[in-house]
Amino acid sequence: MDSMNLGCVSKSTHYKIQSFHCVPAIQKKWQEMQRDILSSMIRKEVVLIGDGRNDSPGHSAQYCTYTVMEHTTHDILHQVVVDKRETELKLPNMEREALRRVLNNLLSNDVNVVEVVTDAHIQIQAMMKKDYHRIKHSFDTWHGSKNYGKKITEAASLKRNAQLLPWTQHLTNHFWWASSNCRKDWRVFEKMVRSSLHHVTDEHVWATGNCGHVKLRTGGTPAEGVEVEAAEERPYLEAGSKPALALEDIISNPRFVKTFPYYVNFRHTGILESLHNKILMYASKRQSYSYEGYKARNLLAVIDHQHHKDLPQKCDKNGEPLWHKQYNKRTSSWSVEPTKVPKDYSYIPDVLCTIIQSRLDDTLPMSRKVTVKEDNPAPTIAKVTAPPKEELVERQTSRFDPPKE
């Protein structure tokens, strides 16, 4: 700015404008939207889908953002940000604490929450059993099938089980199909998942059932054989072989079987993954933020989602819907997605007006100190009180200092 001879506010003034006027305006806009959303949920049985997002990659996260949506309308009901300093610097506890705050807030606002859908987080599972046992707890089928696929891939990474690898996508798809067709009965779900043990060994009819993709011949019985609808593209496994036994070990694992009742309602949180990508537009994982600044940026993403979630599909001049091609690097395949009408961001002028009006109404000088909000965690991660600076300077030593005589 100096080289261009342009005037600009100082760094401290910039952050004061943000604290005094910008952040409150964003919070006010979200509170107005949230009030309308919650009022529309009165006397309804609400199914929540929730997921957490950390502010940085790896295991060095400072903040965890937890967002919950209504399952069918995808309205965001609430969002909280938990600082690691609020969970004794324990990263695994952040998501559990965030969900607890979300549920307590919604229940205190008389929202009739009948079901909560999360990923298979062990601590959240224990919390729901203990503190919210009246609420049905379900697992996200997408995360479940993904974790199932990881276990199969890990087993197939061994040379003796290499033949199992081509079946990975097929088996994860089958897990998804079983969740959607089990009629909310975990025993049926287990039976469907276990049926894949027969299918991969080219056994499509057995004493207690048959594969869902086969058709019995007219007037026939399982003993007389079946007609397979489509030939399998991948080689079948030999019954009793090491790859087949490895798959059986995965499916029969007691811890895995215990999760089956959590998948019978066929819920998934894929829309929240889309929201998390949107948050990246407002709060990059490669940049650090203050507590209130990070919360405000997350709220901007929430307002963006809420305002544009029901955009219609764009049409050409003849009224035909428009589509665009999309390539999937993981599956090496093409697909089409509907082209939506452009976003209008019509809420931004309202927020800007609120910011300007707040500054016009402010009678205090900009030079005043910024006070730390009550919900802001401790300013440092230190567990002991800092001594005076003069004392630290007196005690400061360096390995390069000459020895004292």
Disulfide bonds with the S-S distance in Angstrom:
none
